[in-house]
């Protein structure tokens, strides 16, 4: 039964999407050192996570830009 489910297209797609999400959390924990929260309380944890997510999004955005930001001389 489990092998039959693992062969479906929906399962393969789900596995691929789960891998993307897990890689993002692994990066947050390992590179951005979000394995332990330093701020206290729910609002502190939320703020720390939002800051880490923003840093991760900026990193992804920088990869999309071919040569970085272009600066024009005035």
C-alpha positions as CSV (number, residue, x, y, z in Angstrom):
1,X,0.0,0.0,0.0
2,X,2.7,2.5,1.0
3,X,4.8,1.7,-2.1
4,X,1.7,2.2,-4.3
5,X,1.2,5.7,-2.8
6,X,4.9,6.5,-3.2
7,X,4.6,5.9,-6.9
8,X,1.9,8.5,-7.6
9,X,2.6,11.8,-9.2
10,X,0.9,13.7,-6.3
11,X,3.3,12.1,-3.8
12,X,6.4,12.9,-5.9
13,X,5.2,16.5,-6.2
14,X,4.5,16.7,-2.5
15,X,8.0,15.2,-1.7
16,X,9.6,17.8,-3.9
17,X,7.7,20.7,-2.2
18,X,8.5,19.3,1.3
19,X,12.2,19.2,0.4
20,X,12.2,22.9,-0.5
21,X,10.6,23.9,2.8
22,X,12.9,21.6,4.8
23,X,15.9,23.1,3.1
24,X,14.8,26.6,4.1
25,X,14.4,25.6,7.7
26,X,17.7,23.8,7.7
27,X,19.4,27.0,6.4
28,X,17.7,29.1,9.1
29,X,18.9,26.7,11.8
30,X,22.4,26.1,10.6
31,X,23.5,29.3,8.8
32,X,21.5,31.9,10.5
33,X,21.8,30.1,13.9
34,X,18.0,30.1,14.5
35,X,18.4,26.8,16.4
36,X,17.9,28.6,19.7
37,X,15.8,31.7,20.1
38,X,17.5,34.5,22.0
39,X,14.5,36.8,22.5
40,X,11.9,36.0,25.2
41,X,8.2,35.6,24.8
42,X,5.9,35.0,21.8
43,X,6.5,38.4,20.4
44,X,10.2,38.1,20.7
45,X,10.2,34.7,19.0
46,X,8.0,36.1,16.2
47,X,10.2,39.1,15.7
48,X,13.4,37.0,15.6
49,X,11.8,34.6,13.1
50,X,10.6,37.5,10.9
51,X,14.1,39.0,10.9
52,X,15.7,35.7,9.9
53,X,13.0,35.2,7.2
54,X,13.7,38.7,5.9
55,X,17.4,38.0,5.7
56,X,16.7,34.8,3.9
57,X,14.4,36.5,1.4
58,X,17.1,39.2,0.8
59,X,19.6,36.5,0.1
60,X,17.3,34.9,-2.5
61,X,16.6,38.3,-4.0
62,X,20.3,39.0,-4.4
63,X,20.7,35.7,-6.3
64,X,18.1,36.8,-8.8
65,X,20.0,40.0,-9.6
66,X,22.6,39.3,-12.3
67,X,25.3,41.8,-11.2
68,X,23.9,43.4,-8.1
69,X,22.3,46.8,-7.9
70,X,23.4,49.3,-10.5
71,X,24.5,52.7,-9.2
72,X,24.2,55.7,-11.5
73,X,26.5,58.7,-11.1
74,X,24.7,62.0,-10.7
